[in-house]
Each structure stands twice: as structure tokens, then as C-alpha cells.
Amino acid sequence: MHASALLLLLSLALAANGAAAKEEKARRAAADGARKGVSQQLAPACKEALKDRRIVILLGERSSRGVDANQGSYGAHFASIAQRLRNLGLRPYSQEEIAAQITQAEIDAYLRDEADAALDTGRKIDADFVLRGVISSRSTRNPALRVPEISVDMGFTLAASDGRPLAALAARAESYTGNDPLGMALTLVNEQASGIVARLYGDYCRTAGIGRAAQKD
């Protein structure tokens, strides 16, 4: 009986190590894709069209109670996304600048995807774009490994200042290391933000026809 228990523990340890190695490999692949994202997906004309344009970033976390839109909870996430946007030549408003011009009630409504809130946001702040990111998560316990699992999704929507949607995408990350949705969302952002913003603006430029003539020449 003792030997069987030891074998079971060894099997669980090997499985956990394998899962961790697989997770690390996936993270490295995501990070590598993120680093290549901007140069692969944005044409020079697109990057030129984005230079010095202003953007508002609004983040929230979805739960059974609705969407937590307290922007102070997402300072690190905001900073990581803002830096990637600066790398594209955009000029993000700081969280302090946003809070000075948009009320918390308006941010709550915007993250709930209320059309009137989108219009009001565009009127109150002089921005060309609004980037909305909403975190959702699911926590379970792996019955075989007997460790907590968490999967985190972030849905991103790029909109014009009048609320008109321009591009959207979703990103996902999974972890066997605990039950911290915001921490896992930060890992997702740090590893995938470059690719995320490149894909959003690549879609925007393609839809708007920016760079199309240059590509035909």
C-alpha cells in the first residue's frame, strides 16, 4: 500500500512538472509572437497614420456581480498596454487624465457597452480612439493533478471616439499555479499586448484602406 502511494505521488509530480513545462512553452511562444506582432502586421503607412493620435484605455473585470470598472485595480495592466501603444506612436491618456475628464459612472456604463456612454465619452475627452479591455476568468481544480487551474480571457474592442467599433479580438491564458485572475490577466497582457495592439490596428488600417495604395505600387 505504501509503495502504491509513493507511485501515485510520483506520477502526480511528473504530471504537474509536465503541465508546468507545457505552460512555460506556451508562454514563450506567445511572448515571441507578441514581439514579432508589430513589424509583421502593421504597414509603414499604417504606423505613420497612427503617429501622435490620442487614445483612452478603459479596463474592467467581469464577475457574477457585473463588471468591476475601478480603474485603480488595473494600474499595472494599463501601464503595460499603454507602453505597447506608445511603441506604435500613439499617445495614451494617463489614468489620472481620464479620471479628471470622465466620471466613474460613465466608465461603468462604457464598460457595460452602453451606446449613450460611448457617445458621451467621445464628447468629453479629445481622443481619436478608445480601447476597452474586459477580463473574465474561470477557476477549477484539476482532479488528476489536484492543483487549482485558472483560465483568463480578455476581450478587447477598439472604437472611434464616437463609440463606433473599429476592431475586436480576444486573448486567453491558462495557469496551473494558483487562483489569481488579475495576476494571470497581467501575465497575459505582458506577454501578448504587443501582438494584441498590432492585430487591432492592423485590422483597423486594413478596413480603413490605410496603406492599400502603397501596397499596390
C-alpha positions as protocol buffer text, in pm:
chain_id: "A"
residue {
  index: 1
  type: MET
  ca { x: 0 y: 0 z: 0 }
}
residue {
  index: 2
  type: HIS
  ca { x: 287 y: 234 z: 87 }
}
residue {
  index: 3
  type: ALA
  ca { x: 460 y: 165 z: -245 }
}
residue {
  index: 4
  type: SER
  ca { x: 137 y: 235 z: -434 }
}
residue {
  index: 5
  type: ALA
  ca { x: 101 y: 568 z: -259 }
}
residue {
  index: 6
  type: LEU
  ca { x: 458 y: 663 z: -347 }
}
residue {
  index: 7
  type: LEU
  ca { x: 399 y: 569 z: -710 }
}
residue {
  index: 8
  type: LEU
  ca { x: 83 y: 780 z: -716 }
}
residue {
  index: 9
  type: LEU
  ca { x: 266 y: 1080 z: -570 }
}
residue {
  index: 10
  type: LEU
  ca { x: 549 y: 1036 z: -822 }
}
residue {
  index: 11
  type: SER
  ca { x: 300 y: 1019 z: -1109 }
}
residue {
  index: 12
  type: LEU
  ca { x: 125 y: 1334 z: -990 }
}
residue {
  index: 13
  type: ALA
  ca { x: 457 y: 1516 z: -954 }
}
residue {
  index: 14
  type: LEU
  ca { x: 566 y: 1415 z: -1305 }
}
residue {
  index: 15
  type: ALA
  ca { x: 229 y: 1521 z: -1446 }
}
residue {
  index: 16
  type: ALA
  ca { x: 250 y: 1856 z: -1269 }
}
residue {
  index: 17
  type: ASN
  ca { x: 603 y: 1913 z: -1399 }
}
residue {
  index: 18
  type: GLY
  ca { x: 487 y: 1825 z: -1749 }
}
residue {
  index: 19
  type: ALA
  ca { x: 195 y: 2064 z: -1725 }
}
residue {
  index: 20
  type: ALA
  ca { x: 424 y: 2341 z: -1598 }
}
residue {
  index: 21
  type: ALA
  ca { x: 669 y: 2280 z: -1883 }
}
residue {
  index: 22
  type: LYS
  ca { x: 387 y: 2288 z: -2137 }
}
residue {
  index: 23
  type: GLU
  ca { x: 256 y: 2611 z: -1986 }
}
residue {
  index: 24
  type: GLU
  ca { x: 601 y: 2772 z: -1996 }
}
residue {
  index: 25
  type: LYS
  ca { x: 647 y: 2669 z: -2360 }
}
residue {
  index: 26
  type: ALA
  ca { x: 311 y: 2823 z: -2449 }
}
residue {
  index: 27
  type: ARG
  ca { x: 403 y: 3145 z: -2269 }
}
residue {
  index: 28
  type: ARG
  ca { x: 733 y: 3171 z: -2453 }
}
residue {
  index: 29
  type: ALA
  ca { x: 560 y: 3115 z: -2786 }
}
residue {
  index: 30
  type: ALA
  ca { x: 305 y: 3385 z: -2702 }
}
residue {
  index: 31
  type: ALA
  ca { x: 578 y: 3626 z: -2600 }
}
residue {
  index: 32
  type: ASP
  ca { x: 774 y: 3557 z: -2918 }
}
residue {
  index: 33
  type: GLY
  ca { x: 461 y: 3615 z: -3127 }
}
residue {
  index: 34
  type: ALA
  ca { x: 396 y: 3939 z: -2941 }
}
residue {
  index: 35
  type: ARG
  ca { x: 747 y: 4069 z: -3013 }
}
residue {
  index: 36
  type: LYS
  ca { x: 704 y: 3997 z: -3383 }
}
residue {
  index: 37
  type: GLY
  ca { x: 347 y: 4127 z: -3396 }
}
residue {
  index: 38
  type: VAL
  ca { x: 405 y: 4494 z: -3474 }
}
residue {
  index: 39
  type: SER
  ca { x: 659 y: 4452 z: -3751 }
}
residue {
  index: 40
  type: GLN
  ca { x: 466 y: 4171 z: -3918 }
}
residue {
  index: 41
  type: GLN
  ca { x: 118 y: 4319 z: -3908 }
}
residue {
  index: 42
  type: LEU
  ca { x: 150 y: 4694 z: -3949 }
}
residue {
  index: 43
  type: ALA
  ca { x: 241 y: 4852 z: -4281 }
}
residue {
  index: 44
  type: PRO
  ca { x: 460 y: 5166 z: -4268 }
}
residue {
  index: 45
  type: ALA
  ca { x: 167 y: 5379 z: -4387 }
}
residue {
  index: 46
  type: CYS
  ca { x: -47 y: 5242 z: -4103 }
}
residue {
  index: 47
  type: LYS
  ca { x: 215 y: 5326 z: -3840 }
}
residue {
  index: 48
  type: GLU
  ca { x: 251 y: 5673 z: -3987 }
}
residue {
  index: 49
  type: ALA
  ca { x: -127 y: 5725 z: -3971 }
}
residue {
  index: 50
  type: LEU
  ca { x: -128 y: 5636 z: -3600 }
}
residue {
  index: 51
  type: LYS
  ca { x: 153 y: 5870 z: -3501 }
}
residue {
  index: 52
  type: ASP
  ca { x: 59 y: 6106 z: -3214 }
}
residue {
  index: 53
  type: ARG
  ca { x: -309 y: 6009 z: -3218 }
}
residue {
  index: 54
  type: ARG
  ca { x: -472 y: 6010 z: -2874 }
}
residue {
  index: 55
  type: ILE
  ca { x: -628 y: 5702 z: -2715 }
}
residue {
  index: 56
  type: VAL
  ca { x: -823 y: 5626 z: -2396 }
}
residue {
  index: 57
  type: ILE
  ca { x: -776 y: 5286 z: -2230 }
}
residue {
  index: 58
  type: LEU
  ca { x: -1058 y: 5153 z: -2011 }
}
residue {
  index: 59
  type: LEU
  ca { x: -1029 y: 4816 z: -1834 }
}
residue {
  index: 60
  type: GLY
  ca { x: -1267 y: 4606 z: -1627 }
}
residue {
  index: 61
  type: GLU
  ca { x: -1323 y: 4259 z: -1484 }
}
residue {
  index: 62
  type: ARG
  ca { x: -1645 y: 4068 z: -1540 }
}
residue {
  index: 63
  type: SER
  ca { x: -1792 y: 3871 z: -1249 }
}
residue {
  index: 64
  type: SER
  ca { x: -2127 y: 3741 z: -1129 }
}
residue {
  index: 65
  type: ARG
  ca { x: -2191 y: 4089 z: -989 }
}
residue {
  index: 66
  type: GLY
  ca { x: -2130 y: 4266 z: -1321 }
}
residue {
  index: 67
  type: VAL
  ca { x: -1818 y: 4449 z: -1437 }
}
residue {
  index: 68
  type: ASP
  ca { x: -1570 y: 4592 z: -1187 }
}
residue {
  index: 69
  type: ALA
  ca { x: -1466 y: 4917 z: -1356 }
}
residue {
  index: 70
  type: ASN
  ca { x: -1250 y: 5061 z: -1077 }
}
residue {
  index: 71
  type: GLN
  ca { x: -954 y: 5168 z: -1292 }
}
residue {
  index: 72
  type: GLY
  ca { x: -721 y: 5178 z: -993 }
}
residue {
  index: 73
  type: SER
  ca { x: -735 y: 4796 z: -981 }
}
residue {
  index: 74
  type: TYR
  ca { x: -570 y: 4771 z: -1321 }
}
residue {
  index: 75
  type: GLY
  ca { x: -276 y: 5009 z: -1294 }
}
residue {
  index: 76
  type: ALA
  ca { x: -13 y: 4754 z: -1399 }
}
residue {
  index: 77
  type: HIS
  ca { x: -231 y: 4620 z: -1682 }
}
residue {
  index: 78
  type: PHE
  ca { x: -292 y: 4976 z: -1802 }
}
residue {
  index: 79
  type: ALA
  ca { x: 79 y: 5063 z: -1796 }
}
residue {
  index: 80
  type: SER
  ca { x: 173 y: 4755 z: -1998 }
}
residue {
  index: 81
  type: ILE
  ca { x: -88 y: 4820 z: -2267 }
}
residue {
  index: 82
  type: ALA
  ca { x: -9 y: 5193 z: -2276 }
}
residue {
  index: 83
  type: GLN
  ca { x: 359 y: 5122 z: -2340 }
}
residue {
  index: 84
  type: ARG
  ca { x: 276 y: 4898 z: -2636 }
}
residue {
  index: 85
  type: LEU
  ca { x: 53 y: 5170 z: -2778 }
}
residue {
  index: 86
  type: ARG
  ca { x: 334 y: 5424 z: -2739 }
}
residue {
  index: 87
  type: ASN
  ca { x: 557 y: 5184 z: -2930 }
}
residue {
  index: 88
  type: LEU
  ca { x: 316 y: 5224 z: -3222 }
}
residue {
  index: 89
  type: GLY
  ca { x: 339 y: 5602 z: -3199 }
}
residue {
  index: 90
  type: LEU
  ca { x: 4 y: 5657 z: -3023 }
}
residue {
  index: 91
  type: ARG
  ca { x: -36 y: 5888 z: -2722 }
}
residue {
  index: 92
  type: PRO
  ca { x: -243 y: 5722 z: -2447 }
}
residue {
  index: 93
  type: TYR
  ca { x: -411 y: 5937 z: -2183 }
}
residue {
  index: 94
  type: SER
  ca { x: -292 y: 5855 z: -1831 }
}
residue {
  index: 95
  type: GLN
  ca { x: -535 y: 5711 z: -1578 }
}
residue {
  index: 96
  type: GLU
  ca { x: -524 y: 6042 z: -1392 }
}
residue {
  index: 97
  type: GLU
  ca { x: -614 y: 6238 z: -1707 }
}
residue {
  index: 98
  type: ILE
  ca { x: -901 y: 6000 z: -1780 }
}
residue {
  index: 99
  type: ALA
  ca { x: -1037 y: 6023 z: -1423 }
}
residue {
  index: 100
  type: ALA
  ca { x: -1026 y: 6404 z: -1443 }
}
residue {
  index: 101
  type: GLN
  ca { x: -1249 y: 6409 z: -1752 }
}
residue {
  index: 102
  type: ILE
  ca { x: -1472 y: 6101 z: -1729 }
}
residue {
  index: 103
  type: THR
  ca { x: -1674 y: 6012 z: -1420 }
}
residue {
  index: 104
  type: GLN
  ca { x: -1671 y: 5664 z: -1268 }
}
residue {
  index: 105
  type: ALA
  ca { x: -2039 y: 5623 z: -1357 }
}
residue {
  index: 106
  type: GLU
  ca { x: -1956 y: 5696 z: -1723 }
}
residue {
  index: 107
  type: ILE
  ca { x: -1669 y: 5447 z: -1717 }
}
residue {
  index: 108
  type: ASP
  ca { x: -1903 y: 5186 z: -1564 }
}
residue {
  index: 109
  type: ALA
  ca { x: -2157 y: 5246 z: -1840 }
}
residue {
  index: 110
  type: TYR
  ca { x: -1895 y: 5237 z: -2115 }
}
residue {
  index: 111
  type: LEU
  ca { x: -1762 y: 4901 z: -1996 }
}
residue {
  index: 112
  type: ARG
  ca { x: -2118 y: 4770 z: -1989 }
}
residue {
  index: 113
  type: ASP
  ca { x: -2126 y: 4856 z: -2360 }
}
residue {
  index: 114
  type: GLU
  ca { x: -2398 y: 5119 z: -2333 }
}
residue {
  index: 115
  type: ALA
  ca { x: -2421 y: 5316 z: -2658 }
}
residue {
  index: 116
  type: ASP
  ca { x: -2504 y: 5652 z: -2495 }
}
residue {
  index: 117
  type: ALA
  ca { x: -2199 y: 5619 z: -2270 }
}
residue {
  index: 118
  type: ALA
  ca { x: -1976 y: 5572 z: -2575 }
}
residue {
  index: 119
  type: LEU
  ca { x: -2108 y: 5893 z: -2727 }
}
residue {
  index: 120
  type: ASP
  ca { x: -2064 y: 6087 z: -2402 }
}
residue {
  index: 121
  type: THR
  ca { x: -1708 y: 5962 z: -2361 }
}
residue {
  index: 122
  type: GLY
  ca { x: -1621 y: 6079 z: -2710 }
}
residue {
  index: 123
  type: ARG
  ca { x: -1765 y: 6423 z: -2643 }
}
residue {
  index: 124
  type: LYS
  ca { x: -1593 y: 6473 z: -2308 }
}
residue {
  index: 125
  type: ILE
  ca { x: -1238 y: 6374 z: -2397 }
}
residue {
  index: 126
  type: ASP
  ca { x: -1040 y: 6468 z: -2703 }
}
residue {
  index: 127
  type: ALA
  ca { x: -934 y: 6124 z: -2820 }
}
residue {
  index: 128
  type: ASP
  ca { x: -921 y: 5953 z: -3156 }
}
residue {
  index: 129
  type: PHE
  ca { x: -968 y: 5602 z: -3015 }
}
residue {
  index: 130
  type: VAL
  ca { x: -1098 y: 5420 z: -2708 }
}
residue {
  index: 131
  type: LEU
  ca { x: -958 y: 5077 z: -2624 }
}
residue {
  index: 132
  type: ARG
  ca { x: -1180 y: 4868 z: -2397 }
}
residue {
  index: 133
  type: GLY
  ca { x: -1047 y: 4553 z: -2230 }
}
residue {
  index: 134
  type: VAL
  ca { x: -1268 y: 4326 z: -2018 }
}
residue {
  index: 135
  type: ILE
  ca { x: -1125 y: 4039 z: -1814 }
}
residue {
  index: 136
  type: SER
  ca { x: -1323 y: 3722 z: -1749 }
}
residue {
  index: 137
  type: SER
  ca { x: -1197 y: 3412 z: -1567 }
}
residue {
  index: 138
  type: ARG
  ca { x: -1286 y: 3058 z: -1474 }
}
residue {
  index: 139
  type: SER
  ca { x: -1134 y: 2872 z: -1180 }
}
residue {
  index: 140
  type: THR
  ca { x: -1144 y: 2494 z: -1137 }
}
residue {
  index: 141
  type: ARG
  ca { x: -945 y: 2224 z: -962 }
}
residue {
  index: 142
  type: ASN
  ca { x: -770 y: 1966 z: -1177 }
}
residue {
  index: 143
  type: PRO
  ca { x: -892 y: 1630 z: -1046 }
}
residue {
  index: 144
  type: ALA
  ca { x: -588 y: 1439 z: -1169 }
}
residue {
  index: 145
  type: LEU
  ca { x: -315 y: 1680 z: -1063 }
}
residue {
  index: 146
  type: ARG
  ca { x: -506 y: 1803 z: -755 }
}
residue {
  index: 147
  type: VAL
  ca { x: -396 y: 2161 z: -820 }
}
residue {
  index: 148
  type: PRO
  ca { x: -603 y: 2472 z: -891 }
}
residue {
  index: 149
  type: GLU
  ca { x: -640 y: 2580 z: -1252 }
}
residue {
  index: 150
  type: ILE
  ca { x: -741 y: 2916 z: -1386 }
}
residue {
  index: 151
  type: SER
  ca { x: -820 y: 3032 z: -1737 }
}
residue {
  index: 152
  type: VAL
  ca { x: -838 y: 3402 z: -1814 }
}
residue {
  index: 153
  type: ASP
  ca { x: -988 y: 3564 z: -2121 }
}
residue {
  index: 154
  type: MET
  ca { x: -959 y: 3929 z: -2219 }
}
residue {
  index: 155
  type: GLY
  ca { x: -1187 y: 4074 z: -2479 }
}
residue {
  index: 156
  type: PHE
  ca { x: -1054 y: 4387 z: -2648 }
}
residue {
  index: 157
  type: THR
  ca { x: -1256 y: 4633 z: -2853 }
}
residue {
  index: 158
  type: LEU
  ca { x: -1104 y: 4927 z: -3037 }
}
residue {
  index: 159
  type: ALA
  ca { x: -1355 y: 5205 z: -3102 }
}
residue {
  index: 160
  type: ALA
  ca { x: -1362 y: 5552 z: -3251 }
}
residue {
  index: 161
  type: SER
  ca { x: -1431 y: 5841 z: -3015 }
}
residue {
  index: 162
  type: ASP
  ca { x: -1799 y: 5832 z: -3116 }
}
residue {
  index: 163
  type: GLY
  ca { x: -1826 y: 5470 z: -2998 }
}
residue {
  index: 164
  type: ARG
  ca { x: -1817 y: 5319 z: -3347 }
}
residue {
  index: 165
  type: PRO
  ca { x: -1639 y: 4980 z: -3325 }
}
residue {
  index: 166
  type: LEU
  ca { x: -1327 y: 4954 z: -3539 }
}
residue {
  index: 167
  type: ALA
  ca { x: -1174 y: 4619 z: -3443 }
}
residue {
  index: 168
  type: ALA
  ca { x: -1207 y: 4348 z: -3180 }
}
residue {
  index: 169
  type: LEU
  ca { x: -1029 y: 4034 z: -3063 }
}
residue {
  index: 170
  type: ALA
  ca { x: -997 y: 3802 z: -2765 }
}
residue {
  index: 171
  type: ALA
  ca { x: -689 y: 3665 z: -2590 }
}
residue {
  index: 172
  type: ARG
  ca { x: -656 y: 3374 z: -2345 }
}
residue {
  index: 173
  type: ALA
  ca { x: -411 y: 3245 z: -2087 }
}
residue {
  index: 174
  type: GLU
  ca { x: -421 y: 2938 z: -1863 }
}
residue {
  index: 175
  type: SER
  ca { x: -229 y: 2854 z: -1549 }
}
residue {
  index: 176
  type: TYR
  ca { x: -181 y: 2567 z: -1307 }
}
residue {
  index: 177
  type: THR
  ca { x: -14 y: 2788 z: -1048 }
}
residue {
  index: 178
  type: GLY
  ca { x: -297 y: 2936 z: -845 }
}
residue {
  index: 179
  type: ASN
  ca { x: -622 y: 3129 z: -835 }
}
residue {
  index: 180
  type: ASP
  ca { x: -539 y: 3493 z: -910 }
}
residue {
  index: 181
  type: PRO
  ca { x: -741 y: 3623 z: -1208 }
}
residue {
  index: 182
  type: LEU
  ca { x: -590 y: 3972 z: -1208 }
}
residue {
  index: 183
  type: GLY
  ca { x: -238 y: 3835 z: -1175 }
}
residue {
  index: 184
  type: MET
  ca { x: -296 y: 3595 z: -1462 }
}
residue {
  index: 185
  type: ALA
  ca { x: -451 y: 3875 z: -1667 }
}
residue {
  index: 186
  type: LEU
  ca { x: -137 y: 4080 z: -1609 }
}
residue {
  index: 187
  type: THR
  ca { x: 75 y: 3789 z: -1730 }
}
residue {
  index: 188
  type: LEU
  ca { x: -145 y: 3768 z: -2039 }
}
residue {
  index: 189
  type: VAL
  ca { x: -110 y: 4140 z: -2104 }
}
residue {
  index: 190
  type: ASN
  ca { x: 266 y: 4144 z: -2052 }
}
residue {
  index: 191
  type: GLU
  ca { x: 316 y: 3851 z: -2289 }
}
residue {
  index: 192
  type: GLN
  ca { x: 58 y: 3927 z: -2555 }
}
residue {
  index: 193
  type: ALA
  ca { x: -8 y: 4302 z: -2553 }
}
residue {
  index: 194
  type: SER
  ca { x: 227 y: 4380 z: -2843 }
}
residue {
  index: 195
  type: GLY
  ca { x: 53 y: 4128 z: -3065 }
}
residue {
  index: 196
  type: ILE
  ca { x: -290 y: 4237 z: -2944 }
}
residue {
  index: 197
  type: VAL
  ca { x: -248 y: 4606 z: -3029 }
}
residue {
  index: 198
  type: ALA
  ca { x: -77 y: 4522 z: -3358 }
}
residue {
  index: 199
  type: ARG
  ca { x: -366 y: 4299 z: -3465 }
}
residue {
  index: 200
  type: LEU
  ca { x: -627 y: 4555 z: -3360 }
}
residue {
  index: 201
  type: TYR
  ca { x: -462 y: 4835 z: -3552 }
}
residue {
  index: 202
  type: GLY
  ca { x: -375 y: 4609 z: -3842 }
}
residue {
  index: 203
  type: ASP
  ca { x: -745 y: 4528 z: -3876 }
}
residue {
  index: 204
  type: TYR
  ca { x: -833 y: 4895 z: -3840 }
}
residue {
  index: 205
  type: CYS
  ca { x: -592 y: 5006 z: -4111 }
}
residue {
  index: 206
  type: ARG
  ca { x: -700 y: 4731 z: -4349 }
}
residue {
  index: 207
  type: THR
  ca { x: -1067 y: 4817 z: -4302 }
}
residue {
  index: 208
  type: ALA
  ca { x: -996 y: 5188 z: -4345 }
}
residue {
  index: 209
  type: GLY
  ca { x: -784 y: 5123 z: -4653 }
}
residue {
  index: 210
  type: ILE
  ca { x: -475 y: 5284 z: -4499 }
}
residue {
  index: 211
  type: GLY
  ca { x: -164 y: 5178 z: -4685 }
}
residue {
  index: 212
  type: ARG
  ca { x: -357 y: 4997 z: -4957 }
}
residue {
  index: 213
  type: ALA
  ca { x: -233 y: 5220 z: -5238 }
}
residue {
  index: 214
  type: ALA
  ca { x: 125 y: 5191 z: -5117 }
}
residue {
  index: 215
  type: GLN
  ca { x: 99 y: 4812 z: -5112 }
}
residue {
  index: 216
  type: LYS
  ca { x: -23 y: 4807 z: -5475 }
}
residue {
  index: 217
  type: ASP
  ca { x: 271 y: 5017 z: -5602 }
}
